[in-house]
Amino acid sequence: MTEPEISPDQAVRVLKILGEWTLRGWTYRPRGLAPNLVSVTFTYSDGVLERVSGAQGVSHFDALCQATTVMQVLLEEHPEKPCSS
């Protein structure tokens, strides 16, 4: 399997999503599973429960790209609620 090429725009997009993810206090953890397989496990709150999900890729960056695709959808589905005073 060949490792995908990383464009500067793609790298910025991934970093932006990871930044938004961690600002909410949600976590993610990449780890190597095999020579050509990396897993990213991430947690988020849907307002009631804390949930765990994950993604896999052929490299660390590929796994992050797969994970941030799902993370972006979850960020949109679970917008931050404004703080009440």
C-alpha positions as CSV (number, residue, x, y, z in Angstrom):
1,M,0.0,0.0,0.0
2,T,1.3,3.4,-0.9
3,E,1.1,6.3,1.6
4,P,-1.1,9.2,0.4
5,E,0.6,12.5,-0.4
6,I,-0.1,15.3,2.0
7,S,-1.0,18.7,0.6
8,P,-0.5,21.9,2.7
9,D,-4.3,22.6,2.5
10,Q,-5.1,19.1,3.7
11,A,-2.6,19.4,6.6
12,V,-4.1,22.8,7.6
13,R,-7.7,21.4,7.5
14,V,-6.7,18.4,9.7
15,L,-5.0,20.6,12.2
16,K,-8.0,23.0,12.3
17,I,-10.5,20.2,13.0
18,L,-8.2,18.7,15.7
19,G,-7.9,22.1,17.3
20,E,-11.7,22.5,17.3
21,W,-12.0,19.0,18.7
22,T,-9.7,19.5,21.6
23,L,-11.1,23.0,22.4
24,R,-14.3,21.2,23.4
25,G,-12.3,19.0,25.8
26,W,-12.8,16.0,23.4
27,T,-9.8,13.7,23.0
28,Y,-8.1,11.6,20.4
29,R,-5.2,9.1,20.5
30,P,-3.3,7.7,17.5
31,R,-1.4,4.5,17.8
32,G,0.4,2.1,15.5
33,L,-1.3,-1.3,15.2
34,A,1.0,-2.9,12.5
35,P,3.7,-1.7,10.1
36,N,1.1,-0.2,7.7
37,L,-1.9,0.3,10.0
38,V,-2.5,3.2,12.4
39,S,-5.6,3.6,14.5
40,V,-7.0,6.9,15.9
41,T,-9.5,6.5,18.7
42,F,-11.5,9.6,19.7
43,T,-14.1,10.5,22.3
44,Y,-16.9,13.0,22.3
45,S,-20.0,13.9,24.2
46,D,-23.4,14.0,22.6
47,G,-24.8,16.0,25.5
48,V,-25.9,13.0,27.4
49,L,-23.2,10.3,27.0
50,E,-19.5,10.2,26.3
51,R,-19.0,8.2,23.1
52,V,-15.9,6.5,21.6
53,S,-15.2,6.0,17.9
54,G,-12.2,5.4,15.7
55,A,-10.6,5.3,12.3
56,Q,-7.7,3.5,10.6
57,G,-5.2,4.4,7.9
58,V,-2.0,3.3,6.3
59,S,0.0,6.0,8.1
60,H,-0.4,8.3,11.0
61,F,-1.6,11.2,8.7
62,D,-3.9,8.9,6.8
63,A,-5.5,7.7,10.0
64,L,-5.9,11.4,11.2
65,C,-7.5,12.3,7.8
66,Q,-10.0,9.4,8.2
67,A,-10.7,10.4,11.8
68,T,-11.1,14.1,11.1
69,T,-13.6,13.4,8.4
70,V,-15.8,11.8,11.0
71,M,-14.9,14.4,13.6
72,Q,-16.0,17.3,11.4
73,V,-19.4,15.7,11.0
74,L,-19.7,15.2,14.8
75,L,-18.7,18.8,15.4
76,E,-21.5,19.9,13.1
77,E,-24.0,17.5,14.6
78,H,-23.2,18.5,18.2
79,P,-22.6,22.2,18.2
80,E,-21.3,23.8,21.4
81,K,-24.1,25.2,23.5
82,P,-23.6,28.8,24.6
83,C,-22.6,29.3,28.2
84,S,-25.5,30.6,30.3
85,S,-24.7,33.3,32.8
